[in-house]
Amino acid sequence: MLSINAYLILSAILFAIGTIGVLTRRNAIVIFMCVEMMLNAVNLTFIAFSKYLGNLDGQIFVFFVMTVAAAEAAVGLALMIAFFKNRESIDVEDMNLLKW
């Protein structure tokens, strides 16, 4: 049985990889995948603390985070498809053309 520290260290590593990916990548799909990785790291933390404390509150929050992540992925991918149809690129640098 692993201790809570192992889960929290793994969660911190996943969150750091996701953060570095969001800050350094230019491809919008990779950025969305890194955001999803960060959300999964938070879910892992919620589950670890839920098991450690012996209540189900963290697991309930995981369902809310998963719902928000699914909605974010659907809306984000729809925006990327619409942008790709207009500009034939999903480079983040090109997306500043959407500003007013």
C-alpha positions, 0 to 999 in steps of 0.5 A: 500500500502506497502512502499519500506522499507517493500520490501527491508527488506523482500528482505534482509531477503531472501538474508540473509537466502540464504547466510546462507544456501549456507555457512552452507549446504553440500547438493548440491541441497539445495545449488542451492535452496539457490542460487535461493532464493538469486537471487529471493531476488535481483529480488524483490529489482529490482521490488521494486525500479522499482515501486518506481522510476516509470520506467521499467528498474528494471523489464527488469533486472529481465528478465535477472536475471531469464534467467541466473537463469534458465541456472544456474539451468539446468547446475547445475542439469546436473552436479549433475546428472553426479556426482551422476552417478559416485559417488552416492553422491551429498555431496559437500565435495565429489565434490572436487574430480573433481579438477585436 
